[in-house]
Amino acid sequence: MSAPGTPGISVVICAYTEDRWEDVLAAVASVRAQSRPALETLLVVDHNQALLDRLGKEYKEAGDMRVLANAGPRGLSAGRNTGIAASRGDVVAFLDDDAVAERDWLARLAEGYADPRVMAVGGRTEPVWASGRRPDWFPEEFDWVVGCTYRGLPRGRVPVRNVLGGNASFRREAFDAAGGFATGIGRDGDKRPLGGEETELCIRLSRARPDAILLIDDRAVIHHRVPEAREHFRYFRTRTYAEGLSKALVARSVGTEKGLESERRYTTRVLPAGVVRGLRDALLARPGGAGRAGAIVAGVLTAAGGYLVGSVRARRGGVTFSVVTVQEGGGRD
């Protein structure tokens, strides 16, 4: 039980492949080790019966755990909506299935909800590189490519337009006001690494509740594993292109003014400074300087290309998505 005056927090972890078995166990263990205990942990399995059965056996005797099947279409958004609907907490927190949370993660998230206007609190996600170190060419400005906090985000506990989905929490009232995550945006089991579903939800939430405050607290830290395949430029290029496609869907849903508000600042301020740093490092013969500058330019161009293609597809009606109303007890409509 949570202490008086503090919210009970349900933690939702969405899993989809047995390839991440050890990662999922580590994620669950990190939640169980929290200094501020979770009310419950829900493991939502995305259309994988073998993994569902295996996790069900693994946690059969665990009273603080529930293993559920995704009740909606394949994909991360529907999996999260399944977890929200089944959860009992005043706050629902989301942790990636290949990440581990530091001991005070939930305590830091909970602190943000002392103000009743706060509808969402996110944290900081640090990369854990499979090779043991960041590739020299990989710019910190693009750490979002591997699901991590990137250079350019504000430090401390500060208001933001949107939280980042792999390390985020929402007050239950947020889903009552804005609905759940939109299906058709974000990861859906396809090989293309789409995203943007948490951005779309946060903008919808701010429209539904103009007084809502969304925060990032960089003391709420998780460590996200970056597999070797994602340390290469090929994945970098694929992910940035997919982000452009995703941003076109977000803009279609909520309009370009809000849908690209943060991205404009990031593109016009953060990235040029990153190019300058990279070129300066190259002149000083520091490893990877020219590569980082080049990667930033390539990332912008491929994301822009994806956005252009996605916008054309959206205008032609080639993509669809929907927003669900999440109800307690596992119901959706």
Secondary structure, DSSP 4 states (H G I P E B T S, - for coil): -PPTTS--EEEEEEE--GGGHHHHHHHHHHHHT-SS--SEEEEEE-S-HHHHHHHHHHTTT-TTEEEEE--SSSSHHHHHHHHHHH---SEEEEE-TTEEE-TTHHHHHHHGGGSTTEEEEEEEEEEEETTSS--TT--GGGGGGGTS--TTSPPSEEE-S---TTEEEEEHHHHHHH-SPPBTSS--SSSS----HHHHHHHHHHHH-TT-EEEEEEEEEEEEEE-GGGGSHHHHHHHHHHHHHHHHHHHHHH-HHHHTHHHHHIIIIIHHHHHHHHHHHHHTT-TTHHHHHHHHHHHHHHHHHHHHHHHHHHHTT----B---B-GGG-B-
